[in-house]
Amino acid sequence: MNTGYALMIAAPGDGWGHMGNGAWSGWMWLWGAAMMLLWAAVIGGAAWLIVRAAATRRAEASGPRVTGLEHARGILAERYARGEIDTVEYDERLAKLR
């Protein structure tokens, strides 16, 4: 004989049925839905982090890397092309950048 059944027979008014004799059944759908939403958020967050990290690595690998020195030379060439500095000043500053 099952122990739970024996206890129910011994105290019939206590309600030793499955899941509190139906007392919790109204709330079980809420906790089940909350648990599914929690796991969906955890899995979705992990997937978002992985996709973001992969996109960052892909962008870093595909894009040209411009160092600070190359950037400075580019600005100097633009200023020379616009006529803001003359050839002597351009050559002096370019020599300092090397």
Secondary structure, DSSP 8 states (H G I E B T S, - for coil): --HHHHHHHHSTTS---TTGGGTSHHHHHHHHHHHHHHHHHHHHHHHHHHHHHHHHHHHHHHS----HHHHHHHHHHHHHHHTSS-HHHHHHHHHHH-
